Amino acid sequence: MTATFTDFAAFNQDNIDTLVKTNTAATKGFETLTKYFVDLAGKSFEDAVAAGKKLSAAKTVVEFVQIQTKLTQESIEVALEEGKKVSELTTSIVKDVTSPMTERFKVGVAVATKAAKKAA
């Protein structure tokens, strides 16, 4: 049995549906990342204001250096945590975006393999 126009049309429609799913996942992923970074920027601003208040409350140079050292350590810890969160979020988004194409590729390989066996 040979492939018909209807078979090709159905296969191509599935390809288009896959592209729509991929674009939808990418759009959702970018929205998620944008919201995350906007929230992070707001939190960073609030943290900077709080740090400025703490530093301005220091009564001696030694106290100022102690506060600054503590704030620096906390900033490094927060940066590492946020970096891990961004990495996990990005990995999840990439999986969501590539998953429909991966599945479609598997279908395409199966169709091509089947056609090659018939031709042989």
C-alpha positions as CSV (number, residue, x, y, z in Angstrom):
1,M,0.0,0.0,0.0
2,T,1.4,3.4,-1.0
3,A,1.0,6.6,0.9
4,T,-1.8,8.8,-0.4
5,F,-2.2,12.6,-0.5
6,T,-4.4,12.2,2.6
7,D,-1.6,10.5,4.4
8,F,0.9,13.2,3.6
9,A,-1.7,15.9,4.5
10,A,-2.3,14.3,7.9
11,F,1.4,14.0,8.5
12,N,2.0,17.6,7.6
13,Q,-1.0,18.7,9.8
14,D,0.6,16.9,12.7
15,N,3.9,18.7,12.0
16,I,2.0,22.1,12.1
17,D,0.3,21.1,15.3
18,T,3.7,20.3,16.7
19,L,5.1,23.7,15.7
20,V,2.1,25.3,17.4
21,K,2.8,23.3,20.6
22,T,6.4,24.2,20.5
23,N,5.7,27.9,20.0
24,T,3.1,27.9,22.8
25,A,5.6,26.3,25.2
26,A,8.3,28.8,24.2
27,T,6.0,31.7,24.7
28,K,4.9,30.4,28.1
29,G,8.6,29.8,29.0
30,F,9.6,33.4,28.1
31,E,6.6,34.7,30.1
32,T,7.7,32.6,33.1
33,L,11.3,33.8,32.8
34,T,10.3,37.5,32.4
35,K,8.1,37.3,35.5
36,Y,10.8,35.6,37.5
37,F,13.4,38.3,36.5
38,V,11.0,41.2,37.2
39,D,10.2,39.8,40.6
40,L,14.0,39.3,41.2
41,A,14.7,42.8,40.2
42,G,12.1,44.1,42.7
43,K,13.5,42.0,45.5
44,S,17.0,43.1,44.6
45,F,16.0,46.7,44.8
46,E,14.4,46.2,48.2
47,D,17.4,44.3,49.5
48,A,19.7,47.2,48.3
49,V,17.6,49.8,50.1
50,A,17.7,47.6,53.3
51,A,21.5,47.2,52.9
52,G,21.9,50.9,52.5
53,K,19.9,51.6,55.7
54,K,22.0,49.0,57.6
55,L,25.3,50.5,56.4
56,S,24.2,54.1,57.2
57,A,23.3,53.0,60.7
58,A,26.9,52.0,61.5
59,K,28.4,54.1,64.2
60,T,32.1,53.1,63.6
61,V,34.3,52.1,60.7
62,V,34.7,48.7,62.3
63,E,30.9,48.2,62.5
64,F,30.5,49.4,58.9
65,V,33.1,46.9,57.7
66,Q,31.4,44.1,59.7
67,I,28.0,45.0,58.2
68,Q,29.4,45.2,54.7
69,T,31.2,41.8,55.1
70,K,27.9,40.2,56.3
71,L,25.9,41.8,53.5
72,T,28.5,40.6,50.9
73,Q,28.3,37.0,52.2
74,E,24.6,37.1,52.1
75,S,24.6,38.5,48.6
76,I,26.9,35.7,47.4
77,E,24.6,33.1,48.9
78,V,21.5,34.7,47.3
79,A,23.3,34.9,44.0
80,L,24.2,31.2,44.1
81,E,20.6,30.3,45.1
82,E,19.1,32.4,42.3
83,G,21.5,31.0,39.8
84,K,20.5,27.5,40.7
85,K,16.8,28.5,40.4
86,V,17.4,30.1,37.0
87,S,19.2,27.0,35.8
88,E,16.4,24.7,36.9
89,L,13.7,26.9,35.4
90,T,15.6,27.2,32.1
91,T,16.1,23.5,31.9
92,S,12.4,22.9,32.5
93,I,11.5,25.3,29.8
94,V,13.9,23.8,27.3
95,K,12.4,20.4,28.0
96,D,8.9,21.7,27.5
97,V,9.8,23.4,24.2
98,T,11.8,20.5,22.7
99,S,9.5,17.7,23.9
100,P,6.9,18.1,21.1
101,M,9.6,18.2,18.4
102,T,11.3,15.2,19.8
103,E,8.1,13.2,19.7
104,R,7.4,14.3,16.2
105,F,10.9,13.4,15.1
106,K,10.3,9.8,16.5
107,V,7.1,9.6,14.5
108,G,8.9,10.8,11.4
109,V,11.7,8.2,11.8
110,A,9.1,5.5,12.2
111,V,7.2,6.6,9.1
112,A,10.5,6.8,7.1
113,T,11.6,3.4,8.3
114,K,8.3,1.8,7.4
115,A,8.4,3.3,3.9
116,A,12.0,2.1,3.4
117,K,11.0,-1.4,4.4
118,K,8.1,-1.4,1.9
119,A,10.3,0.0,-0.8
120,A,12.9,-2.8,-0.3
